[in-house]
């Protein structure tokens, strides 16, 4: 162990009374702001005659003592939850990382793990690799007073933090624990560790003293569905390239990512501003009923829009049909400022069949979507338009879905308007780097039917230019898609770099 050698008594006088009143997240905060940095102090010796009644009695069995941990959603200035998730359907899982033991003669606690515990090697390696004077760790040959008796235990590690420990060091520990507890089965190939205690938002869980790793997710979701990776926002408003493991829950229009949190029981309570009191040099009692605010980010869900082209009496010549899709915020009744827009091409190769085009994970739920056929294809005229809606995936209600508001179909103008478009499938990044799609919600389908016109067979064609930004090479690439008039097939050119225009 790379630890500062000192006598236990001297170490205690310099150390934090380690039960941090901490809810350290691995990311952005969906709650009241936390302090810029906790103020740490040395453990407070008990006064002569002080029986330590503020603390749970030292029974020699940590499981016999303890308290309660409750997680709540953050609230706005009016006292309303800032997420529309149902608390009773949002599960809280608590993993006991390390029991806590009372330090005799001091108003202080320390964490302790033994070699039979799942996180023993992880914590020992973490502390051993740290080049920080802020941590005190001590290998013991016997269990400290108050530590639960564990069969097979032969090594014990006592650890706590001093005033020099940075918040980033606790964040690093939380990230390591997230990798251990939440490594998705698709990456690890095995089952996940089971939580020691579970409850739901707003309801307390009775637990013994210790350091806990807490996660929040949808109650009925499977681990492979709620374990994901999020990319935090930077100070400039962009997403960080490196993601971090989180857990998820969702409502009809929101996808919420929750950051794993480290919670300590007991703690010193909250100050007048609602922040955790971490300076244990201050007088006060220990609290064994701890309430913590969840941390995370609420993101909008997106719709699944499918565009289908049907042809009556199709010819053998290739053709292209072009659509414009624009989405507007509900309050933009004049439809002047689209929040999403895209030109969609549906090619026809002359065989009589065309694949539908699915726009997934791009159109914000609840928006008004206008789909217009801008180009009906050479030799074809628009003859009709229609809409359909279906459930997404196999696990869905037995009754058929319905549009929140009846779509407006103007076949003469080649336009379909869908208001309050509902949510579709949920797209999340997995810890292994892939994409996991949770089939949920509905798929909205717009169908445009064209027929052959009376004019002569079409001549000419169309070229589609696609531009994409190459993040690896930091530049734009251009790809041209055109019809081979001899074969009637669509071909793509190789991607070519695009030189930026000189201002």
N, C-alpha and C positions, 0 to 999 in steps of 0.2 A: 504494500500500500504506500502510495506517495502522500504521506500525511505529516503535518508538522508535529514533531515529537515534543510532548509536554506532559506534565502530570495531569491526571484527570481533574484535580481541584483547580489548577491554574487554567486548564482549558475551559472549565465551566465558568470561571469568573470572566473569561473573555468572550464567551459564546452567547449566541441568541438563545433565549428560552424558546426552543425551536418550533413549537407548534405554531406555525405560521398561520395567520388569519388570511389565508391566501386562496384565491381562486384564479390561478395563473392559466391563461388560455394560450393556445398556440396560434394566435391570429387576431383579427379585428374584433372589436367589441360591439355587441348588439345590446348594450346596456349602458348604465351610467358609467362615466369615465372612471378608471381606476387611478390611484395615485401615480405620479410620475415615477416614483421609486420608493419602496418601503424603507422606513427608518428602523434599523435594527439596533438592539441594545444587548446588554449583558443580563443574565438571569438574576432575578431579585432574590436574595436570601430571605428565607422566612424569618419573621421576627420571633424572638424568644416567646414561647407560649402559644405561638400560632399553630393551630391544629391542622391548618390547610383545609378548612371546611368548604372553601370556594371550589376546590377541586373534587373530582370523584374519589371516593375512598379507595385506598390502595389495598385491594383484596388479594393481590397475588394472581388474579385471573383477569386479564384485560377484557375478556368477553363478558365478565360479570358486571363491569362498570360500563362506561360509554355514555352515549347521548343520542341526538337525532341530527340528521342532515336533510335539508329541504332545498330543492331547486325551484326557482320561480322564473317566469319570463320577465324580461325588462319591461318597464312601463314608461309612457311618455309623461309630459309635464301635467297632463290632465288625469293621470293615474290609470290610463287604459293600456292594456298589453300592446306592445308594438308588433305583434304577430297575430294572425288569425288562426293559429293552430289550436286544436282542442286540447287543453291540458290533460284531460283524462285519457286521451289517445296518444300522448307523448311520453315515452318511457325514459326513465333515468336508471342507468346501470352504475353501480359503485363497485370498484375493485379495490380491495384493501392491499395497498402496496407494502405498508410496514406498520406494525403495531407501534403505539406510543407508550413510553414508560415514564413515570414520575421520577424526577431526580431528587433523591433524599436530601433534605436540608435546603433546597432551593425552590423558589416558585417557578419551576421550569420543567420542561419535558424534553425527551429526545426520542428519535425514531430508532427502531432496532429490527434487523432481519436476521434470520438464521439460514443455514445452508440447505434446509428442506423447502424453503419458500421459492416460488417461481421466479421472483425478481432479484434473488440474492446475487447472482453473478452479474446481472445487468447493473445493479446499483454499485456493486464493488468495483466493476470495471470503470463505470462512470466517474466515481470518486478517485480512483487510482489514476485515471488519465488527466484529471483536472490539475492545472498548475495554478491553483488558487489557495491563498491563505485564509479564505473566508469559510472554508469547510473544516470541520473537525470530525474525524472518523477514528474509531478505535476497535481493533479486533479483540474479542473477549473469548476466554476459555470456558466461561460459564454464563448462563442466562442472567441478565440483570434482574433485580427485584421488580416484581410486577409484570414480568414477561410471561406469556402463556407457555405452559409446558408443551413441548412439541416432541413427539416420538421420532427418534433418529437424528435429532439435531446435535451437532458436535462443534459447530462454529457459529459465532454470533458477531454481528457488526453493528456497533452503535454509531450513529451519525447525527450531526446537527449543523446548523449554519450560523456563522458570525455576521457581524455588521458589514463585512466586506463582500458579501455574496451579491452578485449582480442579478437583476431580474432575468437577464439572458441565460444565466446558468440554470435557473429553475425552468425556463422555457425549453432549454435543451433536454433536461430530464423529462419533461412532459412529452417532447417529441419522441424520445427513445421509448417511453412507455406506450405511446400511441402505436409505434411500430410493433411492439410486442403484443399488446392486447388486441389490436385492430388490423393486423395483417390479414387481408382478405383471403378467404379460402382459394380463390382463383389464382392467387400468387403463391401461397404457402402450401397448398395441397392438403392441408389437414384441418381439423376442427379448431375453432377459436377457444381461448380460455373463457370459462363461464364467469359471469359477474358474481361477487359474493352477496350482493344485495341489490334488489330492484324495487322501484316504486314508479310513480308518475309525477309529472309537474304539479307542484302545489301540495303534495302529500309527503310527509316526512318518513324517513327510514330509520329505524332504531339500529344503531351500529356501535361497536366498541371504539375506543379511542384509536387514532391512527392517522396515517397519511393515505388519502383516497384518490384514485383516478376515476373521474366521473365522465360519462358519455350520455348524450341525449339523442333519441331517435324515435321514429314512428313506432308505435306499440306493436303493430301487426306486421312490421317489415322484417324480412330475413336479413342476416348479416351481409349477404352478397348484394342486397338492395340498398342498405343504408350506409355502408362503409364506402367512402368516396375520397376524392382529392379535390381541394379547393385551391385557388390561386389568389392570395390576398391582394388588395389594392395597394399601390404605392402612394407616396405623397403627391405624385403628379397625376393620379387618377388612372394609371394603367395597371393591368394585372401582372403580378410577378411571374416570371417564367417558371420558377421552382414552386411546385405545389406542396401542400402539407395534408396529412391525413385528417379527416374529419368524419362526422356522422351526419345523417340527413333525416329530415321529416318533411312532409309536404301537405298542403291544403289544396283547395280547388284552384287557386291562382298564385300560390307562392311555393317556392322550393327553399327550405331553410337549411343552411349548413351550420352545424354546431361544433365548436372547437372543444376538444377534450380539456378538462380542467383538473387541477390538483387542489384538493380541499383538505384542510387539516381540522381535526377535532381533538381537543377543544380549541377555542380561540378567545381573543379579548373583546369580541363584539364589534360594533360599528361606531364611528364618530358621528358628529352632528351632520356632516355632509353625506353620510351614507357610505363612506369608504371604510375598508377594513382597518382596524387598529393593529399594527404589527410591531409597534415599539413596546416591548414587554418590560422596559424599565419604568414605565408609567404604572402608578398604582391602579388597582382594579381587580375585578374577579375574572375567573375563567368562565367562558360560556360553553355549555355542553348541548345547546340547542342552536345549531348553526343553519342559517339561511343564506343561500348563494344565488346570485343572478346569472342566468345562462349567458354565454358569449357566442357570437356567431354572426351570420349574415343572412338576410332574407332577400331572395332574388325572384324576379317574376318568372312564372312558367310560360311555356310557349305552345302554340297550336300546331296541329298537323293538318296541312292543307294539301289536297290532292287535285291535280288538274288532269282531266281525261278528255281526249279528243276522239270523237267517233266520226267515221266517214260513211256516207251513203253513196253507193255506186263508185267506189274508189277506182282510180285509174292505175296504170302501171308505172307512171312517171313519178319520180321523187318530188316531194313538196315539203315545205316548212310552214309551220303555224306559230305565230308569235303572240305572246300574252304579256300584259303588264300587270303586275301585282303591287298594290300599294296599301299600306296599313296606316290608320290614323288613330290617335288617342281619342277616347270617348268624348272628351271636352272639345275636340277640334271638329265642331259640327259643320264648319265650312269646308273641311278637308283641304286645307291649304298647306299643311306642314306634315308630310308623311314621316312616320317614325321608322318605317321600313318600306323599301321598294325594290323591285327586281324585275328584269325582263327575262321571261322564260320562253325558250324555244322547244317545240315538239316536232321532231323530224319524222317524215314518212318516207320509207324507202321503196314504196311501190308494191309491197307484199300484201297490203290490206290490213296489217296489224300495226299498232303503235303502243308503246309502253307508257303508262301514266307517269306523271312527274310529281314527286312528293316533296313539298317544302316543309321540313321538320326542324324544330328547335330554333326558329328564326322570327316568327310572327308573334308578338306579345299577346298573351291571353287578354280577352276583354276589348280588344281594339276593333275598329270597323275596317273591314278588308274589302277592297274594290278590285275585282278581277275583270280585265277587259281584253278581248281578242283584238289585237292591233292589226294583225295581218292574217288573212284567212287562207293563205296559200294560193299559189298560181293555179288558176283554173277551177277554184272552189269558191263557194259562197256559203255564208253562215245560214243555217236553216233552223236552229233551235238551241236552247240552253236549259239546264236543269241543275238541281242540287240533290245531294244525298248526305246522310250522316250515319256513321256506324261506330260501334264500340271498338276501342283499340285493344288488341290482345284477346286471349281466351277467357280470362278470369274477369267476368263483368256481370252486372245485373241481368236478370232474365228479360226485363222489359226493354223494348227498343229505345234508343236515345232520341232526343228531340232538340232542335235548334232553340237557343234561348229566345230568339226573335226570328220570325219567318224571313228568310232571305228575299231580297228584291231581285227578280230576274227580268231583264230587258233584252229579249233575244234579238230584237231589231237593232239595238245599239251594240250588241255583243258584250253586255256588261252584267255581272252578278255582284251584288253587295251583301256581305255577311256582317251583321252587327253583333257585338258582344261575342266574338268568336271564342268558344270554350277551349280548355286546355287539352293537349295531347300527351304523347309519351314523355317521360322524364329522362333526359340524357345526363349521365354523370361519368366523370373520369374515375377509373379504378386505380388502386395502389400499384397494380402491375403495369399501368400506363395505357391500358385499353379504354374503350368506351362501353359502358353498360347502359342499355336502354330499358327502362322499366315501363312496360306497356300499361298505360293508364289513360283515362279520359276517352276522347273520341277522335275520329278522323272526319273532316269535312271535305266532301268531294264536289267539285264543280265540273259539269259535263257540257262540252260544246260540240254540237253536231254540224258537220258541213257536208254539202253535196256537190257533185260535179256541176259546173255551170254549162251554159249553152255555147260558150265560146269554143274556139278551136283548142286543141290540146295545148297545155302551157309550154312556153319556151322560156329559157333563162333559168335562173336559179338564185341561190342565196349563199352568202358567206357569213359565218358567225365568228366573231373575234372574242377571245376570252383573255382577260388580263388577271394575273394573280401575283400577289407579293410573296417573294421567296424569303422567308425569315432567316434561313441559313446563310444565303449569299447576300442578303440585305439589298435586294433589288426586285424589279418587276419583270415578269416573263409574259410572253404573248404566245397564244396558240390559235391557229386558224382552223376552222372546221368548214369543209365545203363538200359539195356533191360531185362525185365522179360521173360525168355525163355518160360515159361509155358503160359503166357497170351499174349506175344508179345507187351506189353505196356512198355513205358518208365517210370521209377520211379526215384525219387530224394531222397537222404538221407537228414537227418537234417543237418543243418550247424554245423560244428565242429570247435573249435579254433585250430589254427596252431601255434605250438611253434616255435619261431625263432631259426635258427641255431646258435650254439655257434662258434664264429670265433676261 
